[in-house]
Amino acid sequence: MLSIQEINQLIEKLDQSSIDEFSYEANGAKVKLKKNKGLAASPVPSQSLSGTTENKVQQSEVSVPKENEAEEEKITNEPQQTQDYDHEIVAPMVGTFYSSPSPDKPVYVQIGDKVDAESIVCIVEAMKLFNEIEADVNGTITEILVEDGELVEYGQPLFRIKQG
């Protein structure tokens, strides 16, 4: 069976490719990934016809009707504010965000902290596995976008960093 890291790598590769669906089967276990424009994925166990458990990552489509296109156009034509960041760290999976290694330990990072690419900035717990999330870039934390213990979705921004 694939490890969580291998599944995360597959999700990232699928996200970056033009492929919309991917299936993998080995030793009676099956993983099926479907891409849906930025919507969250969540693991859902199901029974196959042979009685073995399959783990499928399913996504639901949500369509939001445009109520007032003129108003939307007005909003997008306004001058944009200057960004104080140039990189976002996003959740690599659905899970629970933790800002420290345990409740009695200090947080990994705070606003204004300098990080390098290998700095651990948080943990995302998924299916009882605690995944350490690295910064991936050198820079300074400018925003923390989620609260400790908050449920996060795949691709949801967690931190903003000003590189340099």
KASULGI-V619201 format. One record per pair of residues at least 12 apart in sequence whose ideal C-beta (glycine too) atoms are under 8 Angstrom apart, sorted by sequence separation. I is the first residue (numbers start at 0). J is the second residue. D is the distance in Angstrom with one decimal. If there is no record, write none. Layout:
i=I j=J d=D
i=I j=J d=D
//
This chain:
i=9 j=21 d=6.8
i=20 j=32 d=6.9
i=42 j=54 d=5.7
i=43 j=55 d=5.6
i=107 j=119 d=5.5
i=108 j=120 d=5.0
i=119 j=131 d=4.7
i=120 j=132 d=5.7
i=144 j=156 d=5.2
i=145 j=157 d=5.5
i=20 j=33 d=4.9
i=42 j=55 d=7.4
i=43 j=56 d=7.6
i=107 j=120 d=5.3
i=108 j=121 d=7.7
i=119 j=132 d=6.8
i=120 j=133 d=6.9
i=144 j=157 d=5.8
i=9 j=23 d=7.5
i=19 j=33 d=6.8
i=20 j=34 d=7.0
i=42 j=56 d=5.8
i=43 j=57 d=5.3
i=107 j=121 d=5.7
i=119 j=133 d=5.9
i=120 j=134 d=5.3
i=143 j=157 d=7.5
i=144 j=158 d=6.6
i=19 j=34 d=4.9
i=41 j=56 d=7.3
i=118 j=133 d=6.4
i=119 j=134 d=8.0
i=143 j=158 d=5.8
i=144 j=159 d=6.9
i=18 j=34 d=7.2
i=40 j=56 d=4.6
i=41 j=57 d=7.2
i=117 j=133 d=5.7
i=118 j=134 d=4.6
i=142 j=158 d=6.7
i=40 j=57 d=7.2
i=116 j=133 d=6.8
i=117 j=134 d=7.5
i=142 j=159 d=4.0
i=29 j=47 d=7.0
i=40 j=58 d=5.2
i=116 j=134 d=6.0
i=140 j=158 d=5.9
i=141 j=159 d=4.9
i=13 j=32 d=5.4
i=39 j=58 d=7.0
i=115 j=134 d=6.8
i=116 j=135 d=5.5
i=140 j=159 d=7.5
i=141 j=160 d=6.5
i=14 j=34 d=6.8
i=38 j=58 d=5.1
i=114 j=134 d=4.2
i=116 j=136 d=5.8
i=120 j=140 d=7.5
i=140 j=160 d=6.0
i=141 j=161 d=5.1
i=9 j=30 d=7.6
i=13 j=34 d=5.7
i=38 j=59 d=6.8
i=116 j=137 d=5.9
i=139 j=160 d=6.6
i=1 j=23 d=7.0
i=10 j=32 d=6.4
i=27 j=49 d=7.5
i=31 j=53 d=7.7
i=38 j=60 d=6.8
i=100 j=122 d=6.8
i=114 j=136 d=7.8
i=115 j=137 d=4.9
i=138 j=160 d=4.1
i=139 j=161 d=5.0
i=9 j=32 d=6.5
i=28 j=51 d=7.3
i=33 j=56 d=7.2
i=35 j=58 d=4.2
i=38 j=61 d=6.5
i=98 j=121 d=5.6
i=114 j=137 d=7.0
i=138 j=161 d=5.3
i=1 j=25 d=7.9
i=6 j=30 d=6.6
i=27 j=51 d=4.5
i=28 j=52 d=7.8
i=29 j=53 d=4.4
i=30 j=54 d=5.9
i=31 j=55 d=4.8
i=32 j=56 d=5.1
i=33 j=57 d=6.8
i=34 j=58 d=7.6
i=35 j=59 d=7.7
i=97 j=121 d=6.3
i=113 j=137 d=8.0
i=114 j=138 d=6.4
i=134 j=158 d=7.7
i=136 j=160 d=5.9
i=138 j=162 d=4.1
i=139 j=163 d=7.4
i=0 j=25 d=7.0
i=28 j=53 d=7.0
i=29 j=54 d=7.3
i=30 j=55 d=7.4
i=31 j=56 d=6.7
i=33 j=58 d=5.6
i=35 j=60 d=5.7
i=96 j=121 d=6.0
i=97 j=122 d=4.3
i=113 j=138 d=7.3
i=114 j=139 d=7.4
i=132 j=157 d=7.2
i=137 j=162 d=6.5
i=138 j=163 d=5.8
i=0 j=26 d=6.6
i=28 j=54 d=7.0
i=29 j=55 d=7.4
i=30 j=56 d=7.1
i=96 j=122 d=7.7
i=97 j=123 d=7.5
i=113 j=139 d=5.3
i=114 j=140 d=6.4
i=134 j=160 d=6.6
i=136 j=162 d=5.4
i=137 j=163 d=7.4
i=96 j=123 d=5.9
i=97 j=124 d=6.5
i=112 j=139 d=7.0
i=0 j=28 d=4.9
i=95 j=123 d=6.9
i=111 j=139 d=6.5
i=112 j=140 d=5.0
i=123 j=151 d=6.4
i=1 j=30 d=6.3
i=94 j=123 d=4.2
i=95 j=124 d=4.5
i=111 j=140 d=6.6
i=10 j=40 d=7.2
i=94 j=124 d=5.0
i=95 j=125 d=7.9
i=110 j=140 d=5.5
i=92 j=123 d=6.1
i=94 j=125 d=3.6
i=109 j=140 d=6.9
i=110 j=141 d=6.7
i=88 j=120 d=6.1
i=91 j=123 d=7.0
i=93 j=125 d=6.4
i=94 j=126 d=8.0
i=97 j=129 d=7.6
i=108 j=140 d=5.1
i=110 j=142 d=6.8
i=90 j=123 d=5.8
i=92 j=125 d=4.9
i=110 j=143 d=6.2
i=109 j=143 d=7.5
i=108 j=143 d=7.6
i=94 j=130 d=7.2
i=121 j=157 d=6.4
i=120 j=157 d=7.5
i=121 j=158 d=7.7
i=92 j=130 d=6.9
i=120 j=158 d=5.8
i=91 j=130 d=7.2
i=91 j=132 d=6.8
i=106 j=147 d=7.8
i=90 j=132 d=7.8
i=88 j=132 d=6.7
i=98 j=143 d=7.5
i=10 j=56 d=7.6
i=88 j=134 d=6.3
i=114 j=160 d=6.9
i=88 j=135 d=6.8
i=99 j=147 d=7.3
i=86 j=135 d=7.7
i=96 j=145 d=4.9
i=98 j=147 d=4.5
i=86 j=136 d=5.0
i=96 j=146 d=7.5
i=97 j=147 d=6.1
i=108 j=158 d=7.4
i=42 j=93 d=7.5
i=96 j=147 d=6.8
i=97 j=148 d=7.0
i=40 j=92 d=8.0
i=41 j=93 d=4.9
i=86 j=138 d=6.5
i=96 j=148 d=7.1
i=40 j=93 d=6.3
i=85 j=138 d=7.9
i=95 j=148 d=6.4
i=96 j=149 d=5.1
i=39 j=93 d=5.8
i=95 j=149 d=7.3
i=96 j=150 d=7.6
i=95 j=150 d=5.8
i=96 j=151 d=4.9
i=94 j=150 d=7.5
i=95 j=151 d=7.3
i=84 j=141 d=4.7
i=93 j=150 d=7.7
i=94 j=151 d=6.3
i=83 j=141 d=5.0
i=84 j=142 d=6.6
i=93 j=151 d=7.0
i=83 j=142 d=7.9
i=93 j=152 d=5.7
i=93 j=153 d=5.3
i=90 j=151 d=4.2
i=92 j=153 d=5.7
i=96 j=157 d=6.6
i=90 j=152 d=6.4
i=91 j=153 d=7.2
i=90 j=153 d=6.0
i=90 j=154 d=6.5
i=89 j=154 d=5.2
i=90 j=155 d=4.7
i=89 j=155 d=6.2
i=89 j=156 d=5.4
i=90 j=157 d=5.7
i=88 j=156 d=7.3
i=89 j=157 d=6.4
i=87 j=156 d=4.4
i=88 j=157 d=5.1
i=87 j=157 d=7.8
i=88 j=158 d=4.3
i=87 j=158 d=7.0
i=88 j=159 d=7.9
i=87 j=159 d=5.5
i=88 j=160 d=6.7
i=86 j=159 d=7.3
i=87 j=160 d=7.5
i=86 j=160 d=4.5
i=84 j=159 d=3.6
i=85 j=160 d=7.4
i=86 j=161 d=7.9
i=83 j=159 d=7.6
i=84 j=160 d=5.9
i=85 j=161 d=6.2
i=86 j=162 d=5.6
i=84 j=161 d=5.2
i=85 j=162 d=5.2
i=83 j=161 d=6.2
i=11 j=91 d=7.1
i=10 j=91 d=7.3
i=10 j=92 d=7.3
i=42 j=125 d=7.9
i=7 j=91 d=5.3
i=42 j=126 d=6.7
i=7 j=92 d=6.1
i=3 j=92 d=8.0
i=39 j=152 d=3.5
i=40 j=153 d=5.0
i=39 j=153 d=5.1
i=39 j=154 d=7.3
i=39 j=155 d=7.6
i=37 j=154 d=6.0
i=3 j=125 d=7.2
i=3 j=126 d=7.8
i=7 j=130 d=7.7
i=3 j=128 d=5.5
i=3 j=130 d=6.9
i=14 j=154 d=7.5
i=10 j=153 d=7.1
//
